[in-house]
Each structure stands twice: as C-alpha cells, then as structure tokens.
Amino acid sequence: MALRETDPAEVGGYAIEDRLGAGGMGVVYLARSASGRRLAVKVVHAQYADDDEFRTRFRREVAAARQVSGAFTAPVVDADADAARPWMATLYIPGADLGTHVRRHGPLPPPRLRELAAGLAEALRDIHRAGMVHRDLKPANVMLAEDGPRVIDFGISRATEFAASDVLTQTGRVMGTPPFMSPEQFSSPQDVGPAADVFSVGSVLVYAATGHGPFDSPSPYETALRVVDGTPELDGVPPELLLFVRLCLEKSPAARPTTGELLALLRDGRLPEPRAGDAPTVSQNTPPPRRRRRPWLAPAAGALALAALAALTLTLTSDEARPGNLPAGWQPWRGKSKDPGVDKEPTTPDGPFTRCAATRTSLVCAGDDVMATRFALADGRNTWARPVDATADELGLGDQGTVLAARHGRVFVYGSDDRTVRDENHYRYTVQALDAGTGEVLWSTVTGDGPEASEPNSELGYAVAVPDGIVAVHGPKGQQYALLGADDGEVRWKHPLPDPDTRICLLRGAAGQAYLVCQKWSFDDEDAGGTSVAQLDLATGRPRWTVDLDGEMDIVGQTGGRLVLLPTAGAHRAVTLIDADSHIVTTVGLAEPQPEASTPTLLRGRLCYTRPSGSVRAFAPEDGRRLWESNSTVESPGPPVASATHLYLASPSGRLAALDLRTGRVTATLQGRDDGGTAEAGAGAPLTLVGDALYVPYGIRSVYSVDVRAL
C-alpha cells in the first residue's frame, strides 16, 4: 500500500517504508529499525491523542501487551504513549493475513484449520494471562506466518473504549468487527471479558473453513441481530471441528470454554465426533430454518439501521432480548416443581434439589426423588417432571437424583429401580438422556443391575460428563467403568477398575478430561493412605498417565493447566498441584489451615472455602496466599458460583449474597424465601448462572431467578 504525502518519514526513530493498512484506531506502517529489523508500527489517530484518559489507559495497555510473548502473537518491541500521536511497534510478521488468504486461495484444509484453532487458542491464552482482552479478533488480525498463525493488533482496543469523549459517535466505529464480535459486545459492552475472544475464535474458524462468517448478512445491523439472537451457519465446517466451534459460539459467556479448555480438546490430536443429537442446532446436510421476523423489528428497523451504520453497537430491547446478557424473554420468577409421581401416586417432597443445569431455553433440576424437572429459563414455567424410580420404592431408600450434564438441548441424568428380588435387595441403575424441552427419553442404558450395583451419581464420584458422553461405573458389582456415547448411550469402551478389593476409585472431571482417582484402603492403617491419579484417554478409556501421591486426596478442579487436589479428611494445610501436561507434582502450603468443616470450591482460579457460618476465604492455589476473607451473612451456604466480577452463594432458604470476586466485599444480599417449604437440614444447593440471570434452588423443589445486576 503506497505511502501518502501526509504519512511520516519516521516514527520513534524507526524509518517508515510502507503503509500496511488503516483502521478505526490508527494507521499501521511497515518500518525498519537501525539494525534492519522490520516492525509493524501502529500510530493512533489524532482524536485519541487529545484525550488524557485515553493516553493513561493506552499506557497501561502497552505495559500489559509487553507481557505477551507467546509463539502465536507478535511481541511488542517499543511504544510511546506520550508522543504527539501515541504509537506502538510490534515485530512484523511476513505473510498474508487470514482474510486475504481465504479470498485469494479459498478455505483452509482441515489440517491447517486444526493448526489455526490451536494457534488462536494459545495466543489468546497468553493475552488473557496478561490481563488483556483482544476484543477485535478477526481474519485481518490473524497472520499466516510460515511457522504458524500469529495474532496481531492486541492491547489497544481496550484502551480506546474508555476515552472520555464519545468515541463511537465521533468515528462511527466500535471496538470490534460485527461479523466476528460476541453477543455481549453488542448488548453489554461494559461487561466484555475473555469469553468474548473465545466467541470470536469460533467465528474466525468458520470463516477460515467456509469463506464466510457464521452470522454474515448484507446489512451490518442484521449481522448484529444474528450474532445476538441467531443460529450460526456452520455448513462446511469439518465434522471433527464442529464441537470446538459450537462450544466457542455459545451465546452465554459463562457457557463457553476457556482457552485452556480449548487447548485440552485439541491436545490429543482429535476432537470428539459430532453427535446426532446436535442436528437441531446445526445441521450438516440441511440449512437451519430461518427465524421468523419478530413484530417489534419492523417499526424499529429504521432507527436500528441508522444506529448500526453509525456506530454498529446495538442495545436490543424486546420481549425476547433485553439490555445486558439475559435469556430471551427473561423476567424475575420463582417456581416449584410439579410432583413427578411414582406409579401414578404422589410422592412426599421433603428436600431441595441437589443440582440444576441450563441448556438452550431450559433449566433442568434434580433431587429429592426427582430424576429431572424442567423450568423455562425465561419465566419459570414448570413443564414436566420425572421420578428417579418410576415404581414404588420397596426398600424405602429414597433416590436423590442429580443432573450429570446438560448441553445442546439434552440433559443427562440417572434413574433407578430399587426393589426386593427373592428376599434380597436389588438395585437397577440407568443413565438416561432426555430432551430438555419435552422430557422425552432419547436413550436409556443400564449401568448396573444386582445387589451390589453402584449408583451412577456424579456427586458420589461414580459418573462424570465428558465431551463424548458419560463415563460411569458399570457392571453388577460396580467394578468397571465405561463410556456411554452421548448420541445413543451405546458403550464405547469398558475396563475393570484397578484393584477393587484394595482401592476405592472415583471418577472425576476437569477441563474436559476424565480422571480416575483411586484411594488405597486397608484394615491395617499402616498400609493405607495413598492415592493414584490417572488421566483417561477418552478414545480408549485406558490411562494416559498415572501419578501416585501420599495421603488420601481428591480433585477439586483445574486452573492454569494444573489439577488442584486437596485432602479428603482432616484440616487442609496444603494444596497439591499436578501439571496436566508434564505430570509434575507440586505441593503448596496454605497461608493458614482450613478446618475440615469448610467446603472448598475452585472458581476462576481462586480456591474458595465456605463455612456453615457464612464465612468465605479465598486463596491463590498456585502459591497458597490468602486473597481475602469475608462474612457473607449466608447461613449453611451451598457451593458458590462466580461471574467475571462476583461470587454468589445462597442458603437452603434462598438467602443470597454477592461478593466482589477481587476483594471479597459483600456488595448485595437478598432475603430468603418462605414459599418453598422447609427442607431437611443441610447446605444450600449449587447455583446456576446464565449470563446475568442467576437461578437459585431453595426450600423444597423450588427455584427462583434474579438479574444479578439488580442486586
């Protein structure tokens, strides 16, 4: 691109040789240092240079950008936020950008797509670790270098958003490019976080695979509507990458994987095969049906089109979409499950739900003899309920029920049949896949049938969800573990549990992987106390690697590529970390011991301990530092859930508290409810967060929903 008369001869002592391009924030030049190194120098537009607040934020972003030095990014070489026009120089990456390459040569073949997916995930991982969000990942910002893809142009867009003057009105630009932006960048730009970049990864991969974006439209504002509320067009995406792309393109930021989880999907050189049950979302052979235009769209089209063309940032309001990030048509609600009945007779409800999970428009909950019951995310309508055991409970045991997983419009649960056979207690357990919207049983697979069968309950460690399906204990004595395929429930592989006579083995999941955690036991206390941790190969079920540890340990999650394990009994004085790639074991002492009565939860890189009194303590698992301590005022809280900014926890009665995730300060509380009945003593049930909509189980088989921004 030829230089213009107004272009400078040098910037910061670097000789300008060519003009590489221009965008909403500045002009990019090809420059050369005194030693001959070629650089890409971005010079900010004059309107930003006159804004002191912009300069302050630009300086901060440059400092953060300097920390990004991964193999898939262009490192910052030099910068000057105090120049007449601020500038930043990065290493020049020779080669065409992804957009130019696809226009000239067509879509990338599958091997290069996988390379691109891994490169983008790794680049964004480095950017996010530096405390930055790219916000404008698009084909033009992905360079196809000889040694792999590189992400460029990061560290500036975040600064420009906070300019004191109305930058959007002045320039007609937004911080992003509509076909590759995330829904929250349109509906709630102040809440944009790393998950927005993950959404953009999905859109960029679709473009690289097909030559068009998943939400393309001739109209910019129609494109924005499709991003926020439309179904992505994924025809032409290779089957082995469909799951990867679909996960990236989840509408809710909380539902998208992290960059580390994306890398985990690719780490073994294969992705889970697409499931037949996903066809209603994305069909590989037939185009998805077009959505009917909503009545509100026509009268608003003129104003919205003008706004889109002027700034391309939309705050959509309608019966189906509201400001912020809420499920379509959401309104505050509270509801109680209908009685699922057993043998057409009513049950006697006396307990809370053990777990709820959301998929598409449904919140599905389980517990207290309920195998699954569905509430509409938007208004709480309770449309169906099924019992754990469809026949009368002859043994009087009661069956809790739990949601194993919920995704792509399906919910995975377990059922049981407890009865007496020839004067002997007999248990028959199944794992079932239900249509979350209708409750229809899509498949049901028996996992155990006999006096010693084990309940496939994730709460007990006897089942775990993975991308391919459900790994569960199997066999009449629960001495095997097997993978049940998500699409049909068929057993994909099956293996015996190691040393069932001397070890208690639990199935655990972290970052999309399944682990077998086996704790050695013996009648001789001197011979007890060891733990082995094995990562399972999801293709074969066999251990990829095994690590032996002293003491009885269990996995609580994964952060920073390392498994986090804690003792199963006694006070917690240390954290054990296992690197998921190198298998190196590290033990880190906690700044202060945590009592056995505390409940640990790993949330967004923080190890949070909750106590029955409502006290919460947060630690950094990587070094054991105490980050903060707070009194939530919530009695007997259940496991908390976290957004990008807050931690939420609730009591059995539904009393709710919101804590600042960074400082622990209680920012809001909500009184409990008395319309759900009084449940048996215990802790509150886990919460479910869908965007800004929080779903709180409470009382007896009851749930309420609240917009967390209104707390």
MARLODREN-742787 format. One record per residue (C-alpha): y negated, z, x negated. Coordinates in steps of 0.05 Angstrom, whole numbers, always signed. Layout:
BEGIN
     py     pz     px
      Y      Z      X
...
END
This chain:
BEGIN
     py     pz     px
     +0     +0     +0
    -65    -23    -33
   -118    +27    -53
   -184    +26    -15
   -254    +29    -43
   -262    +99    -16
   -199   +125    -49
   -210   +169   -110
   -192   +147   -181
   -162   +214   -197
   -145   +280   -162
   -139   +344   -202
   -134   +305   -266
    -78   +261   -241
    -92   +186   -243
    -84   +152   -175
    -42    +89   -178
    -27    +71   -106
    -33    +94    -34
    +35   +115     -6
    +13   +129    +65
    -32   +168   +112
    -21   +217   +168
    -56   +265   +214
    -68   +316   +159
    -85   +274    +99
    -72   +215    +53
    -14   +211     +5
    -24   +177    -63
    +22   +157   -119
     -6   +190   -182
    +14   +198   -254
     +6   +259   -299
    -17   +255   -371
    +56   +257   -394
    +74   +199   -349
   +108   +238   -293
    +99   +205   -225
    +74   +250   -170
    +61   +246    -95
     -8   +276    -83
    -29   +294    -13
   -104   +301     -2
   -125   +338    +61
   -173   +305   +110
   -246   +327   +106
   -247   +361   +174
   -197   +412   +149
   -234   +422    +84
   -294   +450   +121
   -253   +506   +153
   -249   +570   +113
   -190   +597   +154
   -152   +533   +141
   -163   +540    +66
   -136   +611    +68
    -74   +590   +105
    -65   +528    +62
    -67   +571     +0
    -14   +616    +30
    +30   +557    +49
    +24   +527    -21
    +46   +593    -51
   +107   +593     -5
   +121   +519    -18
   +124   +533    -93
   +185   +577    -79
   +224   +518    -51
   +261   +486   -108
   +327   +463    -77
   +364   +400    -95
   +344   +367    -29
   +269   +379    -30
   +211   +352    -70
   +185   +412   -110
   +111   +428   -114
    +82   +413   -182
     +8   +430   -173
    -43   +445   -119
   -115   +466   -109
   -135   +498    -43
   -207   +509    -68
   -222   +436    -84
   -275   +399    -43
   -215   +369     -7
   -153   +412    -17
    -93   +376    -46
    -21   +388    -65
    +22   +348   -114
    +98   +344   -108
   +149   +307   -150
   +151   +234   -130
   +218   +213   -101
   +231   +138   -112
   +266   +102    -57
   +254    +85    +16
   +244   +136    +70
   +298   +141   +123
   +256   +106   +176
   +241    +46   +132
   +314    +42   +110
   +341    +42   +181
   +290    -11   +204
   +309    -56   +146
   +384    -45   +140
   +407    -13   +205
   +441    +54   +218
   +476    +92   +163
   +552    +91   +159
   +589   +156   +174
   +598   +179   +101
   +524   +173    +88
   +509   +208   +155
   +550   +267   +132
   +513   +268    +66
   +448   +265   +104
   +468   +322   +150
   +487   +366    +92
   +424   +349    +53
   +378   +364   +112
   +413   +430   +126
   +409   +452    +54
   +336   +431    +46
   +315   +468   +109
   +356   +529    +87
   +313   +531    +24
   +249   +520    +63
   +266   +575   +113
   +285   +623    +58
   +215   +614    +30
   +187   +638    +97
   +165   +569   +119
   +178   +523   +178
   +172   +448   +166
   +152   +431   +238
   +149   +356   +225
   +218   +335   +202
   +224   +261   +219
   +253   +198   +186
   +188   +185   +149
   +194   +253   +115
   +265   +242    +91
   +270   +203    +26
   +337   +169     +9
   +339   +180    -65
   +396   +156   -109
   +425   +226   -115
   +419   +243    -41
   +367   +256    +13
   +304   +295     -1
   +257   +328    +49
   +183   +319    +35
   +116   +340    +64
   +131   +413    +78
    +84   +472    +73
    +21   +440   +103
    +32   +431   +177
    +39   +506   +189
    -29   +518   +159
    -65   +466   +200
    -43   +495   +266
    -85   +557   +255
   -151   +523   +240
   -208   +559   +274
   -235   +497   +307
   -196   +456   +358
   -160   +410   +311
   -118   +378   +365
   -179   +356   +403
   -215   +331   +342
   -159   +290   +312
   -115   +271   +371
    -55   +296   +332
     -6   +353   +337
    +36   +388   +286
    +97   +344   +296
   +120   +276   +318
   +142   +275   +392
   +209   +240   +388
   +232   +290   +335
   +198   +353   +359
   +233   +412   +393
   +222   +433   +465
   +185   +496   +443
   +135   +456   +402
   +111   +426   +469
   +119   +485   +515
   +105   +545   +470
    +77   +523   +402
    +56   +593   +383
   +129   +615   +382
   +157   +559   +339
   +206   +583   +286
   +262   +557   +241
   +303   +536   +302
   +252   +481   +315
   +271   +448   +249
   +345   +451   +268
   +329   +414   +333
   +293   +361   +291
   +355   +354   +247
   +395   +333   +308
   +343   +282   +328
   +337   +253   +258
   +413   +246   +253
   +416   +209   +319
   +362   +161   +294
   +400   +151   +228
   +465   +138   +266
   +438    +92   +321
   +369    +67   +302
   +335   +104   +359
   +320   +176   +375
   +357   +216   +428
   +295   +221   +473
   +259   +154   +459
   +213   +126   +512
   +156    +74   +510
   +110   +129   +537
    +93   +187   +490
    +86   +235   +547
   +152   +213   +578
   +184   +225   +510
   +156   +295   +511
   +185   +307   +580
   +253   +283   +558
   +252   +328   +497
   +236   +388   +541
   +280   +374   +600
   +321   +311   +588
   +392   +296   +567
   +397   +266   +497
   +423   +195   +489
   +480   +202   +438
   +519   +137   +447
   +534   +110   +378
   +537   +177   +342
   +604   +181   +305
   +652   +227   +341
   +661   +272   +281
   +586   +288   +282
   +577   +297   +357
   +588   +373   +357
   +540   +381   +299
   +486   +341   +335
   +497   +375   +402
   +490   +444   +373
   +425   +424   +340
   +397   +395   +405
   +408   +457   +448
   +345   +468   +489
   +343   +542   +476
   +323   +560   +404
   +370   +621   +407
   +429   +576   +422
   +420   +532   +361
   +458   +548   +296
   +422   +569   +234
   +420   +523   +174
   +474   +567   +142
   +519   +557   +202
   +507   +482   +200
   +529   +481   +127
   +590   +522   +146
   +610   +468   +196
   +607   +416   +141
   +634   +457    +84
   +707   +437    +92
   +695   +362    +96
   +709   +357   +171
   +678   +376   +236
   +715   +396   +299
   +735   +337   +342
   +694   +325   +405
   +722   +358   +467
   +737   +323   +531
   +700   +377   +569
   +636   +356   +536
   +635   +289   +571
   +589   +310   +628
   +536   +328   +576
   +543   +268   +531
   +589   +210   +547
   +613   +167   +490
   +632   +110   +535
   +584   +112   +594
   +510   +125   +594
   +489   +192   +624
   +456   +188   +693
   +381   +184   +694
   +347   +245   +724
   +311   +236   +789
   +235   +239   +781
   +210   +305   +808
   +159   +304   +864
   +107   +341   +821
   +109   +287   +768
    +73   +231   +805
     +6   +265   +821
     +4   +297   +752
    +22   +233   +714
    -49   +210   +701
    -74   +276   +673
    -10   +288   +633
    -11   +218   +604
    -83   +227   +581
    -66   +294   +551
     -5   +265   +517
    -43   +206   +488
   -100   +251   +465
    -61   +308   +434
    +13   +298   +451
    +21   +372   +465
    +43   +390   +535
    +48   +455   +572
    +93   +436   +631
    +89   +474   +696
   +133   +461   +756
   +188   +492   +797
   +236   +473   +740
   +194   +485   +678
   +143   +539   +663
    +99   +555   +604
   +139   +585   +548
   +213   +578   +539
   +248   +597   +604
   +307   +566   +641
   +285   +513   +691
   +260   +546   +755
   +266   +616   +728
   +237   +675   +765
   +248   +751   +757
   +311   +772   +792
   +364   +825   +798
   +432   +819   +829
   +501   +849   +838
   +567   +812   +833
   +607   +799   +895
   +674   +833   +897
   +727   +787   +866
   +782   +819   +909
   +856   +827   +890
   +910   +800   +936
   +852   +789   +985
   +839   +863   +984
   +773   +891   +957
   +771   +926   +890
   +737   +992   +876
   +679   +978   +829
   +661  +1035   +784
   +639  +1005   +717
   +590   +959   +683
   +601   +890   +655
   +628   +890   +584
   +596   +824   +565
   +555   +766   +592
   +543   +697   +563
   +499   +638   +583
   +514   +564   +585
   +473   +509   +618
   +448   +539   +683
   +498   +597   +687
   +502   +669   +665
   +575   +689   +667
   +594   +763   +663
   +659   +801   +659
   +684   +872   +661
   +708   +926   +710
   +767   +885   +736
   +723   +823   +739
   +751   +765   +697
   +687   +726   +707
   +629   +722   +756
   +571   +673   +756
   +497   +686   +766
   +447   +628   +766
   +402   +635   +705
   +341   +616   +746
   +346   +661   +807
   +408   +705   +800
   +448   +674   +857
   +519   +701   +851
   +562   +641   +870
   +633   +661   +851
   +675   +717   +822
   +747   +721   +799
   +790   +783   +784
   +824   +795   +718
   +891   +806   +753
   +900   +767   +817
   +957   +811   +840
   +957   +885   +857
   +954   +928   +795
  +1022   +962   +798
  +1012  +1000   +733
   +944  +1028   +751
   +916  +1009   +684
   +853   +972   +704
   +833   +910   +667
   +764   +906   +636
   +757   +832   +624
   +708   +800   +575
   +675   +734   +561
   +706   +704   +498
   +656   +647   +493
   +611   +603   +536
   +588   +534   +515
   +580   +464   +542
   +586   +487   +614
   +651   +523   +603
   +668   +597   +598
   +729   +623   +562
   +759   +688   +589
   +826   +723   +595
   +870   +741   +653
   +928   +790   +661
   +986   +806   +705
  +1007   +879   +697
  +1070   +895   +735
  +1137   +931   +733
  +1199   +890   +717
  +1266   +925   +722
  +1233   +993   +715
  +1196   +970   +653
  +1122   +960   +643
  +1109   +886   +635
  +1045   +850   +614
  +1029   +777   +621
   +964   +753   +589
   +929   +686   +593
   +868   +654   +561
   +831   +611   +612
   +775   +560   +611
   +732   +559   +673
   +678   +513   +696
   +618   +559   +691
   +583   +527   +751
   +641   +528   +800
   +691   +577   +773
   +746   +524   +774
   +803   +538   +726
   +804   +480   +677
   +864   +506   +639
   +904   +570   +632
   +950   +585   +573
   +998   +644   +568
   +988   +681   +503
  +1036   +739   +514
  +1090   +757   +564
  +1130   +821   +556
  +1129   +896   +549
  +1094   +893   +482
  +1046   +835   +494
   +975   +843   +467
   +913   +832   +509
   +872   +772   +481
   +808   +812   +482
   +753   +798   +431
   +727   +869   +439
   +793   +894   +412
   +798   +843   +357
   +854   +803   +389
   +816   +739   +402
   +757   +702   +371
   +719   +639   +391
   +713   +581   +341
   +684   +511   +349
   +754   +482   +362
   +774   +533   +415
   +801   +604   +417
   +842   +638   +364
   +883   +693   +397
   +942   +738   +386
  +1005   +705   +411
  +1077   +718   +429
  +1116   +770   +469
  +1101   +824   +418
  +1033   +800   +395
  +1060   +786   +325
  +1030   +717   +318
   +962   +685   +321
   +948   +615   +349
   +892   +566   +362
   +884   +544   +434
   +846   +478   +437
   +781   +482   +475
   +793   +418   +515
   +863   +431   +542
   +887   +500   +519
   +945   +470   +480
   +970   +509   +419
   +944   +470   +359
   +979   +515   +308
  +1013   +582   +306
  +1030   +631   +250
  +1060   +701   +243
  +1014   +758   +230
  +1025   +787   +159
  +1067   +850   +153
  +1062   +872   +226
  +1102   +935   +210
  +1053   +960   +158
   +987   +927   +176
   +941   +926   +237
   +908   +858   +238
   +845   +839   +276
   +814   +771   +289
   +741   +767   +273
   +689   +711   +273
   +626   +698   +232
   +584   +635   +223
   +634   +591   +260
   +693   +614   +217
   +753   +657   +236
   +777   +715   +194
   +840   +757   +194
   +822   +829   +176
   +886   +870   +162
   +883   +945   +151
   +943   +977   +117
   +973  +1037   +151
  +1030  +1084   +135
  +1058  +1151   +156
  +1045  +1170    +84
   +969  +1180    +79
   +971  +1168     +4
   +996  +1097    +16
   +944  +1079    +69
   +872  +1055    +69
   +870   +984    +41
   +840   +923    +76
   +852   +849    +65
   +802   +797    +90
   +827   +725    +97
   +786   +665   +118
   +828   +619   +162
   +829   +544   +154
   +815   +521   +225
   +853   +456   +214
   +918   +491   +196
   +910   +565   +211
   +930   +584   +141
   +886   +629    +98
   +838   +591    +52
   +827   +654    +11
   +842   +728    +14
   +803   +787    -14
   +832   +857    -20
   +787   +917    -11
   +795   +992    -18
   +788  +1033    +45
   +791  +1012   +118
   +737   +960   +131
   +716   +912   +186
   +669   +853   +191
   +603   +862   +228
   +575   +793   +215
   +548   +746   +162
   +479   +737   +131
   +454   +697    +72
   +523   +666    +63
   +556   +734    +54
   +603   +772   +101
   +579   +842   +117
   +634   +896   +123
   +630   +970   +139
   +680  +1027   +141
   +718  +1036   +207
   +715  +1112   +204
   +670  +1165   +176
   +597  +1162   +155
   +571  +1095   +129
   +546  +1105    +58
   +552  +1034    +32
   +556   +961    +53
   +609   +914    +26
   +589   +841    +18
   +636   +782     +7
   +606   +715    -13
   +638   +665    +36
   +639   +611    -18
   +655   +646    -84
   +691   +706    -52
   +655   +753   -100
   +653   +824    -73
   +591   +868    -79
   +582   +939    -56
   +512   +963    -39
   +495  +1036    -24
   +454  +1050    +38
   +388  +1086    +25
   +415  +1142    +69
   +484  +1153   +101
   +491  +1136   +174
   +535  +1180   +218
   +599  +1156   +249
   +567  +1162   +318
   +518  +1107   +300
   +534  +1037   +323
   +519   +981   +272
   +496   +912   +293
   +476   +855   +247
   +415   +818   +274
   +374   +765   +239
   +390   +792   +170
   +379   +864   +189
   +433   +917   +195
   +411   +959   +255
   +443  +1026   +272
   +433  +1053   +342
   +448  +1125   +362
   +463  +1155   +431
   +395  +1190   +428
   +360  +1122   +425
   +342  +1126   +351
   +346  +1060   +314
   +347  +1049   +239
   +344   +982   +205
   +369   +968   +135
   +369   +908    +89
   +443   +893    +78
   +431   +858    +12
   +405   +920    -23
   +412   +978    +26
   +337   +990    +34
   +316  +1025    +98
   +266   +978   +131
   +244  +1023   +188
   +264  +1079   +236
   +244  +1083   +308
   +257  +1123   +372
   +269  +1071   +426
   +269  +1124   +482
   +330  +1089   +510
   +389  +1135   +520
   +460  +1112   +503
   +437  +1042   +484
   +486   +985   +481
   +487   +933   +425
   +416   +905   +416
   +396   +832   +415
   +339   +802   +376
   +290   +744   +382
   +250   +719   +323
   +200   +775   +332
   +231   +832   +373
   +293   +874   +382
   +314   +892   +453
   +362   +946   +475
   +379   +978   +542
   +413  +1039   +571
   +471  +1038   +622
   +419  +1045   +677
   +380   +986   +652
   +323  +1023   +618
   +296   +972   +568
   +256   +977   +504
   +226   +923   +460
   +216   +939   +386
   +177   +899   +335
   +232   +869   +291
   +189   +876   +229
   +164   +947   +236
   +207   +979   +290
   +147   +998   +332
   +162  +1004   +406
   +118   +951   +438
   +142   +958   +510
   +190   +995   +556
   +217   +983   +626
   +245  +1036   +672
   +318  +1035   +692
   +345  +1013   +759
   +380  +1054   +812
   +403   +997   +856
   +464   +982   +812
   +500  +1046   +826
   +521  +1097   +774
   +572  +1073   +723
   +620  +1116   +684
   +592  +1148   +622
   +585  +1103   +563
   +537  +1058   +526
   +497  +1001   +556
   +527   +931   +556
   +505   +876   +508
   +444   +837   +528
   +436   +762   +533
   +373   +725   +511
   +359   +654   +534
   +293   +633   +505
   +243   +683   +534
   +290   +703   +592
   +327   +768   +578
   +388   +786   +620
   +405   +860   +624
   +472   +885   +653
   +465   +954   +684
   +497  +1001   +734
   +559   +975   +768
   +570   +900   +761
   +495   +888   +763
   +445   +846   +723
   +370   +837   +722
   +327   +786   +686
   +258   +793   +656
   +209   +749   +618
   +202   +785   +552
   +131   +760   +545
   +113   +800   +607
   +137   +867   +578
END
